[in-house]
Amino acid sequence: MFPHLQENAVKIAVQRIGGVTKASNLLGVSNGAVHSWVKKRRVTNIDYASKLAELARMRVEDIRPCR
């Protein structure tokens, strides 16, 4: 109902890993890609979503929610 008030699971996952730079290095993507995911609040690529969830010890469903 109020998506802007919901927690940003991607941002939380990135913070758990140690920040944007560390996440981008571990995932093999650019800092810009990680910033884009945080802004969009989802990781569309299932491989990156799975790896991010694994590294952050979160559920992939939180990182890549179904619409």
mmCIF file of the N, C-alpha and C atoms, coordinates in Angstrom:
data_MODEL
# 
_entry.id   MODEL 
# 
loop_
_atom_site.group_PDB 
_atom_site.id 
_atom_site.type_symbol 
_atom_site.label_atom_id 
_atom_site.label_alt_id 
_atom_site.label_comp_id 
_atom_site.label_asym_id 
_atom_site.label_entity_id 
_atom_site.label_seq_id 
_atom_site.pdbx_PDB_ins_code 
_atom_site.Cartn_x 
_atom_site.Cartn_y 
_atom_site.Cartn_z 
_atom_site.occupancy 
_atom_site.B_iso_or_equiv 
_atom_site.pdbx_formal_charge 
_atom_site.auth_seq_id 
_atom_site.auth_comp_id 
_atom_site.auth_asym_id 
_atom_site.auth_atom_id 
_atom_site.pdbx_PDB_model_num 
ATOM 1   N N  . MET A 1 1  ? 0.814  -1.187  0.000   1.00 0.00 ? 1  MET A N  1 
ATOM 2   C CA . MET A 1 1  ? 0.000  0.000   0.000   1.00 0.00 ? 1  MET A CA 1 
ATOM 3   C C  . MET A 1 1  ? 0.861  1.256   0.000   1.00 0.00 ? 1  MET A C  1 
ATOM 4   N N  . PHE A 1 2  ? 1.874  1.288   0.852   1.00 0.00 ? 2  PHE A N  1 
ATOM 5   C CA . PHE A 1 2  ? 2.812  2.402   0.905   1.00 0.00 ? 2  PHE A CA 1 
ATOM 6   C C  . PHE A 1 2  ? 4.222  1.855   0.699   1.00 0.00 ? 2  PHE A C  1 
ATOM 7   N N  . PRO A 1 3  ? 4.598  1.547   -0.555  1.00 0.00 ? 3  PRO A N  1 
ATOM 8   C CA . PRO A 1 3  ? 5.898  0.910   -0.801  1.00 0.00 ? 3  PRO A CA 1 
ATOM 9   C C  . PRO A 1 3  ? 7.081  1.730   -0.323  1.00 0.00 ? 3  PRO A C  1 
ATOM 10  N N  . HIS A 1 4  ? 6.948  3.060   -0.300  1.00 0.00 ? 4  HIS A N  1 
ATOM 11  C CA . HIS A 1 4  ? 8.066  3.892   0.141   1.00 0.00 ? 4  HIS A CA 1 
ATOM 12  C C  . HIS A 1 4  ? 8.305  3.775   1.646   1.00 0.00 ? 4  HIS A C  1 
ATOM 13  N N  . LEU A 1 5  ? 7.339  3.215   2.379   1.00 0.00 ? 5  LEU A N  1 
ATOM 14  C CA . LEU A 1 5  ? 7.490  3.038   3.818   1.00 0.00 ? 5  LEU A CA 1 
ATOM 15  C C  . LEU A 1 5  ? 8.001  1.649   4.195   1.00 0.00 ? 5  LEU A C  1 
ATOM 16  N N  . GLN A 1 6  ? 7.997  0.735   3.245   1.00 0.00 ? 6  GLN A N  1 
ATOM 17  C CA . GLN A 1 6  ? 8.479  -0.621  3.514   1.00 0.00 ? 6  GLN A CA 1 
ATOM 18  C C  . GLN A 1 6  ? 10.003 -0.615  3.548   1.00 0.00 ? 6  GLN A C  1 
ATOM 19  N N  . GLU A 1 7  ? 10.554 -1.574  4.280   1.00 0.00 ? 7  GLU A N  1 
ATOM 20  C CA . GLU A 1 7  ? 12.005 -1.678  4.348   1.00 0.00 ? 7  GLU A CA 1 
ATOM 21  C C  . GLU A 1 7  ? 12.570 -2.064  2.995   1.00 0.00 ? 7  GLU A C  1 
ATOM 22  N N  . ASN A 1 8  ? 13.732 -1.539  2.695   1.00 0.00 ? 8  ASN A N  1 
ATOM 23  C CA . ASN A 1 8  ? 14.417 -1.857  1.449   1.00 0.00 ? 8  ASN A CA 1 
ATOM 24  C C  . ASN A 1 8  ? 15.346 -3.040  1.719   1.00 0.00 ? 8  ASN A C  1 
ATOM 25  N N  . ALA A 1 9  ? 14.892 -4.247  1.376   1.00 0.00 ? 9  ALA A N  1 
ATOM 26  C CA . ALA A 1 9  ? 15.646 -5.465  1.668   1.00 0.00 ? 9  ALA A CA 1 
ATOM 27  C C  . ALA A 1 9  ? 16.980 -5.497  0.935   1.00 0.00 ? 9  ALA A C  1 
ATOM 28  N N  . VAL A 1 10 ? 17.027 -4.934  -0.264  1.00 0.00 ? 10 VAL A N  1 
ATOM 29  C CA . VAL A 1 10 ? 18.285 -4.907  -1.017  1.00 0.00 ? 10 VAL A CA 1 
ATOM 30  C C  . VAL A 1 10 ? 19.301 -4.028  -0.288  1.00 0.00 ? 10 VAL A C  1 
ATOM 31  N N  . LYS A 1 11 ? 18.857 -2.882  0.195   1.00 0.00 ? 11 LYS A N  1 
ATOM 32  C CA . LYS A 1 11 ? 19.747 -1.990  0.939   1.00 0.00 ? 11 LYS A CA 1 
ATOM 33  C C  . LYS A 1 11 ? 20.259 -2.673  2.206   1.00 0.00 ? 11 LYS A C  1 
ATOM 34  N N  . ILE A 1 12 ? 19.374 -3.370  2.895   1.00 0.00 ? 12 ILE A N  1 
ATOM 35  C CA . ILE A 1 12 ? 19.767 -4.095  4.106   1.00 0.00 ? 12 ILE A CA 1 
ATOM 36  C C  . ILE A 1 12 ? 20.801 -5.166  3.768   1.00 0.00 ? 12 ILE A C  1 
ATOM 37  N N  . ALA A 1 13 ? 20.570 -5.914  2.682   1.00 0.00 ? 13 ALA A N  1 
ATOM 38  C CA . ALA A 1 13 ? 21.504 -6.964  2.271   1.00 0.00 ? 13 ALA A CA 1 
ATOM 39  C C  . ALA A 1 13 ? 22.876 -6.382  1.952   1.00 0.00 ? 13 ALA A C  1 
ATOM 40  N N  . VAL A 1 14 ? 22.894 -5.278  1.223   1.00 0.00 ? 14 VAL A N  1 
ATOM 41  C CA . VAL A 1 14 ? 24.162 -4.632  0.864   1.00 0.00 ? 14 VAL A CA 1 
ATOM 42  C C  . VAL A 1 14 ? 24.877 -4.150  2.119   1.00 0.00 ? 14 VAL A C  1 
ATOM 43  N N  . GLN A 1 15 ? 24.147 -3.583  3.052   1.00 0.00 ? 15 GLN A N  1 
ATOM 44  C CA . GLN A 1 15 ? 24.751 -3.124  4.307   1.00 0.00 ? 15 GLN A CA 1 
ATOM 45  C C  . GLN A 1 15 ? 25.306 -4.294  5.112   1.00 0.00 ? 15 GLN A C  1 
ATOM 46  N N  . ARG A 1 16 ? 24.592 -5.418  5.124   1.00 0.00 ? 16 ARG A N  1 
ATOM 47  C CA . ARG A 1 16 ? 25.073 -6.601  5.860   1.00 0.00 ? 16 ARG A CA 1 
ATOM 48  C C  . ARG A 1 16 ? 26.392 -7.111  5.296   1.00 0.00 ? 16 ARG A C  1 
ATOM 49  N N  . ILE A 1 17 ? 26.554 -7.003  3.987   1.00 0.00 ? 17 ILE A N  1 
ATOM 50  C CA . ILE A 1 17 ? 27.779 -7.478  3.338   1.00 0.00 ? 17 ILE A CA 1 
ATOM 51  C C  . ILE A 1 17 ? 28.946 -6.546  3.622   1.00 0.00 ? 17 ILE A C  1 
ATOM 52  N N  . GLY A 1 18 ? 28.651 -5.265  3.830   1.00 0.00 ? 18 GLY A N  1 
ATOM 53  C CA . GLY A 1 18 ? 29.720 -4.326  4.118   1.00 0.00 ? 18 GLY A CA 1 
ATOM 54  C C  . GLY A 1 18 ? 29.710 -3.091  3.244   1.00 0.00 ? 18 GLY A C  1 
ATOM 55  N N  . GLY A 1 19 ? 28.653 -2.892  2.488   1.00 0.00 ? 19 GLY A N  1 
ATOM 56  C CA . GLY A 1 19 ? 28.533 -1.690  1.676   1.00 0.00 ? 19 GLY A CA 1 
ATOM 57  C C  . GLY A 1 19 ? 28.523 -1.979  0.188   1.00 0.00 ? 19 GLY A C  1 
ATOM 58  N N  . VAL A 1 20 ? 28.315 -0.926  -0.569  1.00 0.00 ? 20 VAL A N  1 
ATOM 59  C CA . VAL A 1 20 ? 28.175 -1.052  -2.022  1.00 0.00 ? 20 VAL A CA 1 
ATOM 60  C C  . VAL A 1 20 ? 29.449 -1.577  -2.674  1.00 0.00 ? 20 VAL A C  1 
ATOM 61  N N  . THR A 1 21 ? 30.591 -1.023  -2.315  1.00 0.00 ? 21 THR A N  1 
ATOM 62  C CA . THR A 1 21 ? 31.844 -1.431  -2.950  1.00 0.00 ? 21 THR A CA 1 
ATOM 63  C C  . THR A 1 21 ? 32.160 -2.890  -2.673  1.00 0.00 ? 21 THR A C  1 
ATOM 64  N N  . LYS A 1 22 ? 32.014 -3.306  -1.440  1.00 0.00 ? 22 LYS A N  1 
ATOM 65  C CA . LYS A 1 22 ? 32.300 -4.698  -1.101  1.00 0.00 ? 22 LYS A CA 1 
ATOM 66  C C  . LYS A 1 22 ? 31.317 -5.632  -1.803  1.00 0.00 ? 22 LYS A C  1 
ATOM 67  N N  . ALA A 1 23 ? 30.039 -5.272  -1.828  1.00 0.00 ? 23 ALA A N  1 
ATOM 68  C CA . ALA A 1 23 ? 29.026 -6.092  -2.507  1.00 0.00 ? 23 ALA A CA 1 
ATOM 69  C C  . ALA A 1 23 ? 29.330 -6.196  -3.992  1.00 0.00 ? 23 ALA A C  1 
ATOM 70  N N  . SER A 1 24 ? 29.665 -5.075  -4.619  1.00 0.00 ? 24 SER A N  1 
ATOM 71  C CA . SER A 1 24 ? 29.942 -5.096  -6.053  1.00 0.00 ? 24 SER A CA 1 
ATOM 72  C C  . SER A 1 24 ? 31.176 -5.944  -6.363  1.00 0.00 ? 24 SER A C  1 
ATOM 73  N N  . ASN A 1 25 ? 32.188 -5.873  -5.528  1.00 0.00 ? 25 ASN A N  1 
ATOM 74  C CA . ASN A 1 25 ? 33.388 -6.687  -5.729  1.00 0.00 ? 25 ASN A CA 1 
ATOM 75  C C  . ASN A 1 25 ? 33.083 -8.174  -5.569  1.00 0.00 ? 25 ASN A C  1 
ATOM 76  N N  . LEU A 1 26 ? 32.324 -8.524  -4.548  1.00 0.00 ? 26 LEU A N  1 
ATOM 77  C CA . LEU A 1 26 ? 31.995 -9.931  -4.314  1.00 0.00 ? 26 LEU A CA 1 
ATOM 78  C C  . LEU A 1 26 ? 31.096 -10.508 -5.406  1.00 0.00 ? 26 LEU A C  1 
ATOM 79  N N  . LEU A 1 27 ? 30.237 -9.664  -5.974  1.00 0.00 ? 27 LEU A N  1 
ATOM 80  C CA . LEU A 1 27 ? 29.298 -10.128 -6.996  1.00 0.00 ? 27 LEU A CA 1 
ATOM 81  C C  . LEU A 1 27 ? 29.841 -9.973  -8.414  1.00 0.00 ? 27 LEU A C  1 
ATOM 82  N N  . GLY A 1 28 ? 30.935 -9.227  -8.565  1.00 0.00 ? 28 GLY A N  1 
ATOM 83  C CA . GLY A 1 28 ? 31.528 -9.037  -9.890  1.00 0.00 ? 28 GLY A CA 1 
ATOM 84  C C  . GLY A 1 28 ? 30.733 -8.090  -10.775 1.00 0.00 ? 28 GLY A C  1 
ATOM 85  N N  . VAL A 1 29 ? 30.113 -7.081  -10.149 1.00 0.00 ? 29 VAL A N  1 
ATOM 86  C CA . VAL A 1 29 ? 29.350 -6.081  -10.893 1.00 0.00 ? 29 VAL A CA 1 
ATOM 87  C C  . VAL A 1 29 ? 29.857 -4.692  -10.504 1.00 0.00 ? 29 VAL A C  1 
ATOM 88  N N  . SER A 1 30 ? 29.396 -3.686  -11.211 1.00 0.00 ? 30 SER A N  1 
ATOM 89  C CA . SER A 1 30 ? 29.819 -2.319  -10.917 1.00 0.00 ? 30 SER A CA 1 
ATOM 90  C C  . SER A 1 30 ? 29.101 -1.763  -9.691  1.00 0.00 ? 30 SER A C  1 
ATOM 91  N N  . ASN A 1 31 ? 29.696 -0.729  -9.107  1.00 0.00 ? 31 ASN A N  1 
ATOM 92  C CA . ASN A 1 31 ? 29.036 -0.027  -8.006  1.00 0.00 ? 31 ASN A CA 1 
ATOM 93  C C  . ASN A 1 31 ? 27.699 0.521   -8.478  1.00 0.00 ? 31 ASN A C  1 
ATOM 94  N N  . GLY A 1 32 ? 27.658 1.003   -9.709  1.00 0.00 ? 32 GLY A N  1 
ATOM 95  C CA . GLY A 1 32 ? 26.435 1.553   -10.274 1.00 0.00 ? 32 GLY A CA 1 
ATOM 96  C C  . GLY A 1 32 ? 25.312 0.537   -10.338 1.00 0.00 ? 32 GLY A C  1 
ATOM 97  N N  . ALA A 1 33 ? 25.667 -0.717  -10.641 1.00 0.00 ? 33 ALA A N  1 
ATOM 98  C CA . ALA A 1 33 ? 24.656 -1.776  -10.694 1.00 0.00 ? 33 ALA A CA 1 
ATOM 99  C C  . ALA A 1 33 ? 24.044 -1.990  -9.312  1.00 0.00 ? 33 ALA A C  1 
ATOM 100 N N  . VAL A 1 34 ? 24.881 -2.023  -8.296  1.00 0.00 ? 34 VAL A N  1 
ATOM 101 C CA . VAL A 1 34 ? 24.383 -2.221  -6.927  1.00 0.00 ? 34 VAL A CA 1 
ATOM 102 C C  . VAL A 1 34 ? 23.529 -1.035  -6.500  1.00 0.00 ? 34 VAL A C  1 
ATOM 103 N N  . HIS A 1 35 ? 23.977 0.188   -6.813  1.00 0.00 ? 35 HIS A N  1 
ATOM 104 C CA . HIS A 1 35 ? 23.173 1.374   -6.492  1.00 0.00 ? 35 HIS A CA 1 
ATOM 105 C C  . HIS A 1 35 ? 21.817 1.309   -7.189  1.00 0.00 ? 35 HIS A C  1 
ATOM 106 N N  . SER A 1 36 ? 21.797 0.828   -8.422  1.00 0.00 ? 36 SER A N  1 
ATOM 107 C CA . SER A 1 36 ? 20.550 0.692   -9.177  1.00 0.00 ? 36 SER A CA 1 
ATOM 108 C C  . SER A 1 36 ? 19.611 -0.295  -8.506  1.00 0.00 ? 36 SER A C  1 
ATOM 109 N N  . TRP A 1 37 ? 20.150 -1.414  -8.043  1.00 0.00 ? 37 TRP A N  1 
ATOM 110 C CA . TRP A 1 37 ? 19.329 -2.414  -7.347  1.00 0.00 ? 37 TRP A CA 1 
ATOM 111 C C  . TRP A 1 37 ? 18.720 -1.814  -6.085  1.00 0.00 ? 37 TRP A C  1 
ATOM 112 N N  . VAL A 1 38 ? 19.534 -1.081  -5.336  1.00 0.00 ? 38 VAL A N  1 
ATOM 113 C CA . VAL A 1 38 ? 19.044 -0.473  -4.092  1.00 0.00 ? 38 VAL A CA 1 
ATOM 114 C C  . VAL A 1 38 ? 17.928 0.521   -4.407  1.00 0.00 ? 38 VAL A C  1 
ATOM 115 N N  . LYS A 1 39 ? 18.148 1.329   -5.432  1.00 0.00 ? 39 LYS A N  1 
ATOM 116 C CA . LYS A 1 39 ? 17.143 2.328   -5.801  1.00 0.00 ? 39 LYS A CA 1 
ATOM 117 C C  . LYS A 1 39 ? 15.837 1.663   -6.253  1.00 0.00 ? 39 LYS A C  1 
ATOM 118 N N  . LYS A 1 40 ? 15.951 0.568   -7.025  1.00 0.00 ? 40 LYS A N  1 
ATOM 119 C CA . LYS A 1 40 ? 14.769 -0.141  -7.520  1.00 0.00 ? 40 LYS A CA 1 
ATOM 120 C C  . LYS A 1 40 ? 14.154 -1.059  -6.463  1.00 0.00 ? 40 LYS A C  1 
ATOM 121 N N  . ARG A 1 41 ? 14.924 -1.309  -5.381  1.00 0.00 ? 41 ARG A N  1 
ATOM 122 C CA . ARG A 1 41 ? 14.495 -2.186  -4.285  1.00 0.00 ? 41 ARG A CA 1 
ATOM 123 C C  . ARG A 1 41 ? 14.359 -3.646  -4.695  1.00 0.00 ? 41 ARG A C  1 
ATOM 124 N N  . ARG A 1 42 ? 15.051 -4.038  -5.749  1.00 0.00 ? 42 ARG A N  1 
ATOM 125 C CA . ARG A 1 42 ? 15.023 -5.445  -6.173  1.00 0.00 ? 42 ARG A CA 1 
ATOM 126 C C  . ARG A 1 42 ? 16.194 -5.722  -7.101  1.00 0.00 ? 42 ARG A C  1 
ATOM 127 N N  . VAL A 1 43 ? 16.594 -6.991  -7.136  1.00 0.00 ? 43 VAL A N  1 
ATOM 128 C CA . VAL A 1 43 ? 17.633 -7.463  -8.041  1.00 0.00 ? 43 VAL A CA 1 
ATOM 129 C C  . VAL A 1 43 ? 16.930 -8.364  -9.044  1.00 0.00 ? 43 VAL A C  1 
ATOM 130 N N  . THR A 1 44 ? 16.863 -7.949  -10.294 1.00 0.00 ? 44 THR A N  1 
ATOM 131 C CA . THR A 1 44 ? 16.082 -8.688  -11.280 1.00 0.00 ? 44 THR A CA 1 
ATOM 132 C C  . THR A 1 44 ? 16.764 -9.975  -11.739 1.00 0.00 ? 44 THR A C  1 
ATOM 133 N N  . ASN A 1 45 ? 18.080 -9.992  -11.760 1.00 0.00 ? 45 ASN A N  1 
ATOM 134 C CA . ASN A 1 45 ? 18.815 -11.183 -12.192 1.00 0.00 ? 45 ASN A CA 1 
ATOM 135 C C  . ASN A 1 45 ? 18.829 -12.212 -11.058 1.00 0.00 ? 45 ASN A C  1 
ATOM 136 N N  . ILE A 1 46 ? 18.295 -13.384 -11.328 1.00 0.00 ? 46 ILE A N  1 
ATOM 137 C CA . ILE A 1 46 ? 18.165 -14.412 -10.278 1.00 0.00 ? 46 ILE A CA 1 
ATOM 138 C C  . ILE A 1 46 ? 19.519 -14.873 -9.750  1.00 0.00 ? 46 ILE A C  1 
ATOM 139 N N  . ASP A 1 47 ? 20.534 -14.927 -10.606 1.00 0.00 ? 47 ASP A N  1 
ATOM 140 C CA . ASP A 1 47 ? 21.856 -15.366 -10.147 1.00 0.00 ? 47 ASP A CA 1 
ATOM 141 C C  . ASP A 1 47 ? 22.448 -14.369 -9.148  1.00 0.00 ? 47 ASP A C  1 
ATOM 142 N N  . TYR A 1 48 ? 22.365 -13.082 -9.474  1.00 0.00 ? 48 TYR A N  1 
ATOM 143 C CA . TYR A 1 48 ? 22.874 -12.061 -8.557  1.00 0.00 ? 48 TYR A CA 1 
ATOM 144 C C  . TYR A 1 48 ? 22.019 -11.980 -7.297  1.00 0.00 ? 48 TYR A C  1 
ATOM 145 N N  . ALA A 1 49 ? 20.728 -12.118 -7.454  1.00 0.00 ? 49 ALA A N  1 
ATOM 146 C CA . ALA A 1 49 ? 19.833 -12.088 -6.295  1.00 0.00 ? 49 ALA A CA 1 
ATOM 147 C C  . ALA A 1 49 ? 20.145 -13.242 -5.348  1.00 0.00 ? 49 ALA A C  1 
ATOM 148 N N  . SER A 1 50 ? 20.359 -14.422 -5.905  1.00 0.00 ? 50 SER A N  1 
ATOM 149 C CA . SER A 1 50 ? 20.674 -15.602 -5.084  1.00 0.00 ? 50 SER A CA 1 
ATOM 150 C C  . SER A 1 50 ? 21.986 -15.418 -4.344  1.00 0.00 ? 50 SER A C  1 
ATOM 151 N N  . LYS A 1 51 ? 23.003 -14.923 -5.042  1.00 0.00 ? 51 LYS A N  1 
ATOM 152 C CA . LYS A 1 51 ? 24.312 -14.736 -4.421  1.00 0.00 ? 51 LYS A CA 1 
ATOM 153 C C  . LYS A 1 51 ? 24.259 -13.645 -3.350  1.00 0.00 ? 51 LYS A C  1 
ATOM 154 N N  . LEU A 1 52 ? 23.561 -12.544 -3.640  1.00 0.00 ? 52 LEU A N  1 
ATOM 155 C CA . LEU A 1 52 ? 23.422 -11.469 -2.661  1.00 0.00 ? 52 LEU A CA 1 
ATOM 156 C C  . LEU A 1 52 ? 22.704 -11.968 -1.414  1.00 0.00 ? 52 LEU A C  1 
ATOM 157 N N  . ALA A 1 53 ? 21.632 -12.715 -1.612  1.00 0.00 ? 53 ALA A N  1 
ATOM 158 C CA . ALA A 1 53 ? 20.888 -13.266 -0.480  1.00 0.00 ? 53 ALA A CA 1 
ATOM 159 C C  . ALA A 1 53 ? 21.762 -14.210 0.343   1.00 0.00 ? 53 ALA A C  1 
ATOM 160 N N  . GLU A 1 54 ? 22.529 -15.040 -0.337  1.00 0.00 ? 54 GLU A N  1 
ATOM 161 C CA . GLU A 1 54 ? 23.415 -15.984 0.355   1.00 0.00 ? 54 GLU A CA 1 
ATOM 162 C C  . GLU A 1 54 ? 24.464 -15.239 1.182   1.00 0.00 ? 54 GLU A C  1 
ATOM 163 N N  . LEU A 1 55 ? 25.099 -14.252 0.580   1.00 0.00 ? 55 LEU A N  1 
ATOM 164 C CA . LEU A 1 55 ? 26.141 -13.488 1.281   1.00 0.00 ? 55 LEU A CA 1 
ATOM 165 C C  . LEU A 1 55 ? 25.582 -12.722 2.484   1.00 0.00 ? 55 LEU A C  1 
ATOM 166 N N  . ALA A 1 56 ? 24.349 -12.228 2.339   1.00 0.00 ? 56 ALA A N  1 
ATOM 167 C CA . ALA A 1 56 ? 23.728 -11.436 3.410   1.00 0.00 ? 56 ALA A CA 1 
ATOM 168 C C  . ALA A 1 56 ? 22.937 -12.297 4.387   1.00 0.00 ? 56 ALA A C  1 
ATOM 169 N N  . ARG A 1 57 ? 22.880 -13.597 4.102   1.00 0.00 ? 57 ARG A N  1 
ATOM 170 C CA . ARG A 1 57 ? 22.107 -14.534 4.931   1.00 0.00 ? 57 ARG A CA 1 
ATOM 171 C C  . ARG A 1 57 ? 20.640 -14.097 5.028   1.00 0.00 ? 57 ARG A C  1 
ATOM 172 N N  . MET A 1 58 ? 20.082 -13.865 3.832   1.00 0.00 ? 58 MET A N  1 
ATOM 173 C CA . MET A 1 58 ? 18.680 -13.475 3.727   1.00 0.00 ? 58 MET A CA 1 
ATOM 174 C C  . MET A 1 58 ? 17.995 -14.409 2.736   1.00 0.00 ? 58 MET A C  1 
ATOM 175 N N  . ARG A 1 59 ? 16.683 -14.298 2.655   1.00 0.00 ? 59 ARG A N  1 
ATOM 176 C CA . ARG A 1 59 ? 15.932 -15.096 1.696   1.00 0.00 ? 59 ARG A CA 1 
ATOM 177 C C  . ARG A 1 59 ? 15.966 -14.417 0.332   1.00 0.00 ? 59 ARG A C  1 
ATOM 178 N N  . VAL A 1 60 ? 16.137 -15.198 -0.714  1.00 0.00 ? 60 VAL A N  1 
ATOM 179 C CA . VAL A 1 60 ? 16.169 -14.625 -2.061  1.00 0.00 ? 60 VAL A CA 1 
ATOM 180 C C  . VAL A 1 60 ? 14.827 -13.969 -2.399  1.00 0.00 ? 60 VAL A C  1 
ATOM 181 N N  . GLU A 1 61 ? 13.755 -14.436 -1.814  1.00 0.00 ? 61 GLU A N  1 
ATOM 182 C CA . GLU A 1 61 ? 12.431 -13.853 -2.044  1.00 0.00 ? 61 GLU A CA 1 
ATOM 183 C C  . GLU A 1 61 ? 12.357 -12.392 -1.555  1.00 0.00 ? 61 GLU A C  1 
ATOM 184 N N  . ASP A 1 62 ? 13.173 -12.069 -0.553  1.00 0.00 ? 62 ASP A N  1 
ATOM 185 C CA . ASP A 1 62 ? 13.209 -10.692 -0.059  1.00 0.00 ? 62 ASP A CA 1 
ATOM 186 C C  . ASP A 1 62 ? 13.981 -9.783  -1.019  1.00 0.00 ? 62 ASP A C  1 
ATOM 187 N N  . ILE A 1 63 ? 15.004 -10.351 -1.626  1.00 0.00 ? 63 ILE A N  1 
ATOM 188 C CA . ILE A 1 63 ? 15.882 -9.585  -2.530  1.00 0.00 ? 63 ILE A CA 1 
ATOM 189 C C  . ILE A 1 63 ? 15.232 -9.440  -3.901  1.00 0.00 ? 63 ILE A C  1 
ATOM 190 N N  . ARG A 1 64 ? 14.480 -10.451 -4.309  1.00 0.00 ? 64 ARG A N  1 
ATOM 191 C CA . ARG A 1 64 ? 13.872 -10.482 -5.643  1.00 0.00 ? 64 ARG A CA 1 
ATOM 192 C C  . ARG A 1 64 ? 12.402 -10.869 -5.509  1.00 0.00 ? 64 ARG A C  1 
ATOM 193 N N  . PRO A 1 65 ? 11.586 -9.957  -4.977  1.00 0.00 ? 65 PRO A N  1 
ATOM 194 C CA . PRO A 1 65 ? 10.168 -10.303 -4.756  1.00 0.00 ? 65 PRO A CA 1 
ATOM 195 C C  . PRO A 1 65 ? 9.402  -10.478 -6.058  1.00 0.00 ? 65 PRO A C  1 
ATOM 196 N N  . CYS A 1 66 ? 8.432  -11.341 -6.032  1.00 0.00 ? 66 CYS A N  1 
ATOM 197 C CA . CYS A 1 66 ? 7.530  -11.532 -7.173  1.00 0.00 ? 66 CYS A CA 1 
ATOM 198 C C  . CYS A 1 66 ? 6.509  -10.413 -7.154  1.00 0.00 ? 66 CYS A C  1 
ATOM 199 N N  . ARG A 1 67 ? 6.086  -10.016 -8.318  1.00 0.00 ? 67 ARG A N  1 
ATOM 200 C CA . ARG A 1 67 ? 5.072  -8.955  -8.383  1.00 0.00 ? 67 ARG A CA 1 
ATOM 201 C C  . ARG A 1 67 ? 3.725  -9.531  -8.583  1.00 0.00 ? 67 ARG A C  1 
# 
